[in-house]
Amino acid sequence: MKSLTNIFIPIFAFLLSACSQAPNSEPLNNSESSTQSQSTLSLEKVSSNDLIEIGPLQTKTISREIPATGRLSLPPSGTILVHAKTSGYISDFHHLPGDFVKKGKLLVSINHPGIIEKQRIFLETLSELDLAFKDFQRKENLRNSNATSELVYERTEAKKNLLQIRYEGLKNELEIWGVDVNTLEKTKIYQPEIAITAPHSGIIDEVYINPGQLVTPEDPTFRIANTKDLHLELQILSKNTPFVSIGQKVTFTIPGDTTRYQAKVIKINPTLKPGIETLSVHAHLEKDRHTKLIPGLFVNANIQTESMEVTGLPEGAVIKEGQSYFVYAVENKNLVKKPLKSVEKIGDMVVFSPLPFQQYITKGAYYLE
């Protein structure tokens, strides 16, 4: 009995040890297999898939697009403040902010008793001047016949000249105000209101007045943005500076509009903005003003550079995960997922630092994920 006991005890201990170790070894093998399957795939399993293509790196001649952001802007001379030429009360209000007006369009009318008074003085001066001119002609005839003294003639001439000067001054002042002097002289009918018109075409940016308000020549009434001078102020990254030059075409879009508008690079600021390391690019719109393009709008733009030859893979061959990029390369009849460095998108191509492989997935890489 003792010999049997000595035989069974070692056997039982061996079985107990084997049972206790088996659960720990199996998950480790599964984990290693799972990790390997995520980075390596059999080439035979995917070669029959019509959605996936395999080939070498591709070389393509494309136009490089440099991304840029910015705003539609106006130069300092692109906005003008409109003032009344004389004091008066706002009597006729026509436009609001955002309205587009053409040059010469009536903006607002003003009236004031002083406007009538100035026209009365002008007509009285005109009448006195007419009388003084006739008197001067009579005195001139009398002097030529020695029928009057030189002193009387000179006084008559001085009065005529004084009234002529006063008349010209009043006429110019009324014309600056906006009074139709020729009509006033012919009809002798006073013009009760002065019209304030747009000095140039543009968008009304600000309105500073209210109906019934008393304004003076020092008070601004409107601010008009001359959209004829509308342009793009763009920012590009410093690394793209060597590729941008004057004359290049620009395409851009505005929020909420899929239309691609056109512009051309006119100026490049040679100084980088400190801290953000961007360069300012000034571009002019190539076509006539569009009502959707207004100062201050944010734009996304692309600057078209000269054609260049690049070698890489199409976008459909590159996988993006967060901020990292990957491709599938052929290695020993397997597809191996490899990270990329120095990635840059140029047109519809992705270029990157060289990898030691001859064949890649060139289309349908996302079907392997």
C-alpha positions as CSV (number, residue, x, y, z in Angstrom):
1,M,0.0,0.0,0.0
2,K,2.8,2.4,0.8
3,S,4.3,1.9,-2.7
4,L,1.0,2.7,-4.4
5,T,0.6,5.8,-2.4
6,N,4.1,6.9,-3.4
7,I,3.1,6.5,-7.1
8,F,-0.2,8.4,-7.1
9,I,0.9,11.4,-5.2
10,P,3.4,12.6,-7.9
11,I,0.9,12.0,-10.6
12,F,-1.8,14.0,-8.9
13,A,0.6,16.9,-8.2
14,F,1.5,17.0,-11.9
15,L,-2.1,17.1,-13.1
16,L,-2.9,19.8,-10.6
17,S,0.0,21.9,-11.8
18,A,-1.0,21.5,-15.4
19,C,-4.6,22.6,-14.8
20,S,-3.5,25.7,-12.9
21,Q,-1.1,26.9,-15.7
22,A,-3.4,26.3,-18.8
23,P,-5.7,29.4,-18.4
24,N,-2.7,31.9,-18.3
25,S,-1.0,30.8,-21.5
26,E,-4.0,30.8,-23.9
27,P,-4.9,34.6,-23.7
28,L,-1.3,35.6,-24.3
29,N,-1.3,33.7,-27.6
30,N,-4.6,35.2,-28.7
31,S,-3.4,38.7,-28.0
32,E,-0.3,38.3,-30.1
33,S,-2.3,36.9,-32.9
34,S,-4.8,39.8,-32.8
35,T,-2.0,42.4,-32.8
36,Q,-0.4,40.7,-35.8
37,S,-3.6,40.7,-37.8
38,Q,-4.2,44.4,-37.4
39,S,-0.9,45.3,-39.1
40,T,-0.4,42.5,-41.5
41,L,-2.9,41.0,-44.1
42,S,-2.4,38.2,-46.5
43,L,-2.0,39.5,-50.1
44,E,-4.0,36.5,-51.5
45,K,-7.1,37.3,-49.4
46,V,-7.4,40.8,-50.9
47,S,-6.0,40.5,-54.4
48,S,-9.4,39.2,-55.7
49,N,-11.3,42.3,-54.4
50,D,-12.3,44.5,-57.3
51,L,-12.5,47.6,-55.0
52,I,-8.8,47.3,-54.1
53,E,-5.9,48.0,-56.4
54,I,-2.2,47.4,-56.0
55,G,0.7,49.1,-57.7
56,P,3.8,51.2,-57.4
57,L,4.1,54.9,-56.3
58,Q,2.5,57.2,-58.9
59,T,4.1,60.2,-60.5
60,K,1.7,62.9,-61.7
61,T,1.9,66.5,-63.0
62,I,-0.5,68.7,-61.1
63,S,-1.1,72.3,-60.2
64,R,-0.1,72.9,-56.6
65,E,-2.8,74.6,-54.5
66,I,-1.7,76.6,-51.5
67,P,-4.4,76.9,-48.9
68,A,-5.1,80.3,-47.4
69,T,-7.7,81.9,-45.2
70,G,-8.7,85.6,-44.8
71,R,-11.4,88.1,-45.3
72,L,-13.0,90.3,-48.0
73,S,-11.7,93.8,-47.2
74,L,-11.6,97.4,-48.3
75,P,-8.6,99.8,-48.4
76,P,-8.7,102.9,-46.2
77,S,-9.8,104.9,-49.3
78,G,-12.7,102.5,-49.9
79,T,-15.0,104.0,-47.3
80,I,-16.3,107.6,-47.3
81,L,-18.3,109.6,-44.8
82,V,-21.1,111.7,-46.2
83,H,-21.8,115.1,-44.7
84,A,-24.5,117.7,-45.3
85,K,-23.1,120.9,-46.9
86,T,-25.2,123.1,-44.6
87,S,-27.2,122.9,-41.4
88,G,-30.7,121.5,-41.7
89,Y,-33.3,119.1,-40.4
90,I,-33.6,115.6,-41.7
91,S,-36.9,115.5,-43.6
92,D,-36.8,112.6,-46.1
93,F,-35.2,109.3,-45.2
94,H,-34.5,106.8,-48.0
95,H,-32.0,104.1,-47.2
96,L,-30.8,101.8,-44.4
97,P,-27.6,99.9,-43.7
98,G,-26.9,97.2,-46.1
99,D,-28.5,98.9,-49.1
100,F,-26.6,99.2,-52.3
101,V,-26.7,102.7,-53.8
102,K,-25.4,104.1,-57.1
103,K,-23.4,107.3,-57.4
104,G,-25.8,110.3,-57.4
105,K,-28.6,108.4,-55.7
106,L,-30.7,110.5,-53.2
107,L,-29.9,109.5,-49.7
108,V,-31.7,112.0,-47.6
109,S,-33.1,115.6,-47.8
110,I,-32.7,118.4,-45.3
111,N,-34.6,121.7,-44.9
112,H,-33.9,124.8,-42.8
113,P,-35.1,128.5,-42.8
114,G,-31.5,129.5,-43.5
115,I,-31.6,127.7,-46.9
116,I,-34.5,129.9,-48.0
117,E,-32.9,133.0,-46.6
118,K,-29.7,132.4,-48.5
119,Q,-31.6,132.1,-51.8
120,R,-33.5,135.3,-51.0
121,I,-30.3,137.2,-50.5
122,F,-28.9,135.7,-53.8
123,L,-32.0,136.9,-55.8
124,E,-31.8,140.3,-54.2
125,T,-28.1,140.6,-55.1
126,L,-28.9,139.4,-58.6
127,S,-31.5,142.2,-59.0
128,E,-29.1,144.9,-57.5
129,L,-26.3,143.7,-59.8
130,D,-28.5,144.0,-62.9
131,L,-29.4,147.6,-61.8
132,A,-25.8,148.4,-61.0
133,F,-24.6,147.1,-64.4
134,K,-27.2,149.3,-66.2
135,D,-26.2,152.3,-64.2
136,F,-22.5,151.6,-64.9
137,Q,-23.2,151.5,-68.6
138,R,-25.0,154.9,-68.4
139,K,-22.1,156.5,-66.4
140,E,-19.6,155.1,-68.9
141,N,-21.4,156.8,-71.8
142,L,-21.6,160.0,-69.9
143,R,-17.9,159.9,-69.0
144,N,-17.0,159.3,-72.7
145,S,-19.0,162.5,-73.6
146,N,-17.5,164.4,-70.6
147,A,-21.0,164.7,-69.1
148,T,-20.1,163.3,-65.7
149,S,-17.1,163.4,-63.4
150,E,-14.5,160.6,-63.1
151,L,-15.3,160.2,-59.4
152,V,-19.0,159.4,-60.1
153,Y,-17.9,156.9,-62.8
154,E,-15.5,155.1,-60.5
155,R,-18.0,154.9,-57.7
156,T,-20.5,153.3,-60.0
157,E,-17.9,150.8,-61.3
158,A,-16.9,149.9,-57.7
159,K,-20.5,149.2,-56.7
160,K,-21.0,147.1,-59.8
161,N,-17.8,145.1,-59.1
162,L,-18.8,144.7,-55.4
163,L,-22.2,143.3,-56.3
164,Q,-20.6,141.0,-58.9
165,I,-18.3,139.5,-56.3
166,R,-21.2,139.0,-53.8
167,Y,-23.3,137.4,-56.5
168,E,-20.5,134.9,-57.5
169,G,-19.9,134.0,-53.9
170,L,-23.6,133.4,-53.1
171,K,-23.9,131.4,-56.4
172,N,-21.0,129.1,-55.5
173,E,-22.2,128.6,-52.0
174,L,-25.7,127.6,-53.1
175,E,-24.3,125.3,-55.8
176,I,-22.1,123.6,-53.1
177,W,-25.2,123.1,-51.0
178,G,-27.1,121.5,-53.9
179,V,-29.4,124.3,-55.0
180,D,-30.1,124.5,-58.7
181,V,-29.0,128.1,-59.2
182,N,-29.9,128.3,-62.9
183,T,-33.5,127.2,-62.2
184,L,-33.7,129.7,-59.3
185,E,-32.6,132.6,-61.5
186,K,-35.1,131.8,-64.2
187,T,-38.2,130.9,-62.1
188,K,-37.4,132.9,-58.9
189,I,-38.9,129.9,-57.0
190,Y,-37.1,128.9,-53.8
191,Q,-35.8,125.4,-53.4
192,P,-37.1,124.4,-49.9
193,E,-34.9,121.3,-49.4
194,I,-31.3,120.3,-50.0
195,A,-30.7,116.8,-51.4
196,I,-27.7,114.7,-50.0
197,T,-26.7,112.2,-52.7
198,A,-24.2,109.3,-52.8
199,P,-20.7,110.5,-53.8
200,H,-20.0,107.1,-55.3
201,S,-21.6,103.7,-55.7
202,G,-21.3,101.2,-52.8
203,I,-23.0,99.7,-49.7
204,I,-24.3,101.8,-46.9
205,D,-22.3,100.7,-44.0
206,E,-23.5,103.0,-41.2
207,V,-26.4,105.5,-40.8
208,Y,-25.8,108.2,-38.2
209,I,-29.0,110.2,-38.4
210,N,-32.7,110.1,-37.5
211,P,-35.8,111.8,-39.1
212,G,-36.2,115.3,-37.7
213,Q,-32.6,115.5,-36.4
214,L,-30.7,118.8,-36.9
215,V,-27.4,118.2,-38.6
216,T,-24.5,120.5,-39.3
217,P,-21.7,120.2,-41.8
218,E,-19.5,118.7,-39.1
219,D,-21.9,115.8,-38.5
220,P,-21.6,112.6,-40.6
221,T,-24.8,111.3,-42.0
222,F,-23.8,108.1,-43.8
223,R,-20.8,105.9,-44.3
224,I,-20.6,104.2,-47.7
225,A,-18.3,101.3,-48.6
226,N,-17.1,101.5,-52.2
227,T,-17.3,97.8,-53.1
228,K,-15.5,98.5,-56.4
229,D,-12.2,98.3,-54.4
230,L,-13.2,95.1,-52.6
231,H,-10.3,92.7,-52.4
232,L,-9.0,89.7,-50.5
233,E,-6.6,89.9,-47.5
234,L,-5.2,86.3,-47.2
235,Q,-2.8,84.6,-44.8
236,I,-0.6,81.7,-45.9
237,L,1.9,79.6,-43.8
238,S,5.5,80.7,-44.0
239,K,6.6,77.3,-45.5
240,N,4.5,78.1,-48.6
241,T,6.1,81.5,-49.2
242,P,8.5,80.3,-52.0
243,F,5.6,79.1,-54.1
244,V,3.5,82.3,-54.1
245,S,4.1,85.0,-56.7
246,I,2.3,88.0,-58.2
247,G,-0.2,87.2,-60.9
248,Q,-1.3,83.7,-59.6
249,K,-4.9,82.9,-59.7
250,V,-7.0,82.5,-56.5
251,T,-10.2,80.6,-56.0
252,F,-12.2,81.2,-52.9
253,T,-15.6,80.5,-51.2
254,I,-17.6,82.3,-48.6
255,P,-19.7,80.7,-45.8
256,G,-23.0,79.3,-46.9
257,D,-22.2,79.6,-50.6
258,T,-20.7,76.8,-52.8
259,T,-19.8,79.2,-55.6
260,R,-16.1,79.4,-56.4
261,Y,-15.1,83.0,-56.9
262,Q,-12.0,84.1,-58.8
263,A,-9.2,86.6,-57.8
264,K,-5.6,87.3,-58.7
265,V,-2.6,87.9,-56.5
266,I,-1.6,91.6,-56.7
267,K,0.7,92.2,-53.7
268,I,2.7,90.1,-51.3
269,N,3.8,91.5,-47.9
270,P,7.5,90.4,-47.5
271,T,7.3,90.6,-43.7
272,L,6.0,87.6,-41.7
273,K,3.6,88.3,-38.9
274,P,5.5,87.6,-35.6
275,G,4.1,84.8,-33.4
276,I,1.9,83.2,-36.0
277,E,4.5,83.0,-38.8
278,T,2.1,83.8,-41.7
279,L,2.5,86.0,-44.7
280,S,-0.1,88.4,-46.0
281,V,-1.3,88.2,-49.6
282,H,-3.4,90.8,-51.3
283,A,-5.6,89.7,-54.2
284,H,-8.1,91.6,-56.4
285,L,-11.4,90.1,-57.6
286,E,-11.3,89.4,-61.3
287,K,-15.0,89.8,-62.1
288,D,-17.6,92.5,-61.3
289,R,-18.9,92.9,-57.8
290,H,-21.4,90.2,-56.7
291,T,-24.1,91.2,-54.2
292,K,-23.1,88.3,-51.9
293,L,-19.5,89.6,-51.6
294,I,-19.5,92.2,-48.8
295,P,-16.6,93.6,-46.7
296,G,-15.7,91.5,-43.6
297,L,-16.8,88.1,-44.9
298,F,-14.5,85.2,-44.0
299,V,-13.1,83.2,-47.0
300,N,-11.4,79.9,-47.6
301,A,-9.1,80.2,-50.6
302,N,-6.6,78.3,-52.7
303,I,-3.7,79.9,-54.6
304,Q,-2.9,78.2,-57.8
305,T,0.8,77.8,-58.4
306,E,2.6,76.6,-61.6
307,S,2.3,72.9,-62.5
308,M,4.7,70.6,-60.8
309,E,5.6,66.8,-60.9
310,V,5.0,64.9,-57.7
311,T,5.4,61.3,-56.7
312,G,3.2,59.7,-54.1
313,L,-0.2,57.9,-53.7
314,P,-3.8,59.0,-54.4
315,E,-5.9,60.1,-51.5
316,G,-7.8,56.8,-51.6
317,A,-4.6,54.9,-50.8
318,V,-3.9,56.8,-47.6
319,I,-5.6,56.2,-44.2
320,K,-5.8,59.0,-41.7
321,E,-6.1,58.2,-38.0
322,G,-6.2,61.3,-35.8
323,Q,-3.1,63.3,-36.8
324,S,-1.3,60.2,-38.2
325,Y,-1.3,58.8,-41.8
326,F,-0.8,55.2,-42.9
327,V,-0.5,53.1,-46.1
328,Y,-0.5,49.4,-46.8
329,A,2.7,48.2,-48.4
330,V,3.4,44.8,-50.0
331,E,6.1,42.9,-48.0
332,N,6.8,39.1,-48.5
333,K,3.3,38.5,-50.0
334,N,1.7,40.3,-47.1
335,L,0.1,43.7,-46.8
336,V,1.8,45.6,-44.0
337,K,0.4,48.8,-42.5
338,K,3.1,51.4,-42.3
339,P,3.0,55.0,-40.8
340,L,4.0,58.0,-43.0
341,K,6.3,60.9,-42.2
342,S,6.4,64.4,-43.7
343,V,3.0,64.0,-45.3
344,E,1.7,66.7,-47.6
345,K,-1.4,66.9,-49.8
346,I,-0.8,68.4,-53.2
347,G,-4.0,68.4,-55.4
348,D,-5.4,64.9,-55.2
349,M,-2.0,63.3,-54.4
350,V,-0.4,62.6,-51.0
351,V,3.4,62.8,-50.9
352,F,5.6,61.5,-48.0
353,S,9.1,60.5,-47.0
354,P,10.3,57.4,-49.0
355,L,9.6,53.9,-47.8
356,P,11.6,50.8,-48.7
357,F,8.7,49.1,-50.7
358,Q,7.9,48.6,-54.4
359,Q,4.2,47.9,-54.2
360,Y,1.3,49.6,-52.3
361,I,-2.4,49.6,-52.1
362,T,-3.2,52.4,-54.5
363,K,-7.0,52.4,-54.2
364,G,-9.5,51.2,-51.6
365,A,-7.2,51.2,-48.5
366,Y,-10.2,51.9,-46.2
367,Y,-11.8,48.6,-47.2
368,L,-8.9,46.9,-45.3
369,E,-9.7,48.6,-42.0
